[in-house]
Amino acid sequence: MIRILYQILRTGIKTEPVDLPADTDIREIGAELKAIIDRHFNGSLTIRQVDAGSCNGCELEIHAMNNVFYNCEQYGIHFTASPRFADMLLVTGPVSRNMEIALKRTYNSTPAPKLVAAVGDCGRDGGIFGKSYASLGGIHEVIPVDAVIPGCPPSPADLLGGILKLLKNKQ
């Protein structure tokens, strides 16, 4: 053990400092988000993310929204596994025929007043998948949508901005 500690002391720190994102817009969006969430949601906006048949590009960006760079939890945004505790649904992908019933059940299980955001081009209108034998198209074909966050996939900053715009419109 002493040998390992000696090697650590001799080697020193080899990691590089982490650079924060250059977007100052993110900090401004975050400050506005935090103020609205504190005022209307008692400091915590709980989101249930639903994959309705996407390619997982939007999910990767939603996960990135939780990483140390964007850290959506500092603004009061939390994710839940149950729609019964959610204030908002974040739905990705075109709705596949196999997910239609599950999406409706999730929507019906979310307590009112509920917010729904369709994420990505596929969530908006079906994207490259469109309407077909396996796809119903956009989220609005199955459940009511309050806002659309466009992009293929939208960046974490776009996601935070879209959530902010939705909350501002619903005030």
HELIX and SHEET records of a PDB file:
HELIX    1   1 ILE A    2  THR A   11  1                                  10    
HELIX    2   2 THR A   24  HIS A   40  1                                  17    
HELIX    3   3 GLY A   57  MET A   65  1                                   9    
HELIX    4   4 CYS A   72  TYR A   75  5                                   4    
HELIX    5   5 PRO A   83  PHE A   85  5                                   3    
HELIX    6   6 ARG A   97  MET A   99  5                                   3    
HELIX    7   7 GLU A  100  SER A  109  1                                  10    
HELIX    8   8 GLY A  120  ASP A  125  1                                   6    
HELIX    9   9 ILE A  139  GLU A  141  5                                   3    
HELIX   10  10 PRO A  156  ASN A  169  1                                  14    
SHEET    1   A 5 ILE A  77  PHE A  79  0                                        
SHEET    2   A 5 LEU A  45  ASP A  51  1                                        
SHEET    3   A 5 MET A  88  THR A  92  1                                        
SHEET    4   A 5 LEU A 115  VAL A 119  1                                        
SHEET    5   A 5 ALA A 147  ILE A 149  1                                        
END                                                                             
